[in-house]
Amino acid sequence: MDSYKIEGLMVRLSLLKEHGQALLEQAEDFPALQCNCRRALASLKMMEMDLGLLTLPAGPRPDDQG
């Protein structure tokens, strides 16, 4: 994928994250909406990982034996 396309995805993802966080804060009296906002933000974090913006912390994985 071209770098300008990746940059565009990163900008859009950043905006989604900002809006998701604002919605979470605004929904303080609506627990179901807060729960779904947290889920959406978790999905956005996975997208950040897909784009290489975040990495998983070092350490044992849950499926590691020993």
C-alpha positions, -999 to +999 in steps of 0.1 A: +000+000+000+013+035-008+026+056+021+001+084+013-028+060+017-014+047+050-010+083+062-047+090+052-057+059+072-038+071+102-054+105+101-089+090+098-081+066+126-069+094+148-102+113+142-123+082+150-103+078+182-109+114+193-146+112+186-149+078+203-132+092+234-154+123+234-185+101+231-174+079+260-170+110+282-203+125+271-221+092+278-213+092+315-250+086+325-255+059+299-237+027+309-247+007+278-233+034+255-201+036+276-196-001+273-200+000+235-177+030+232-150+011+251-155-018+226-152+006+197-121+022+212-106-013+217-113-020+180-096+012+170-065+002+191-064-031+171-065-010+139-036+011+152-017-022+157-025-032+122-010+001+109+021-004+131+013+025+153+013+004+185+030-028+195+021-054+220+039-052+253+067-077+258+060-106+281+044-140+282+014-145+260-017-161+275-012-192+253+024-197+264+031-229+283+056-227+312 
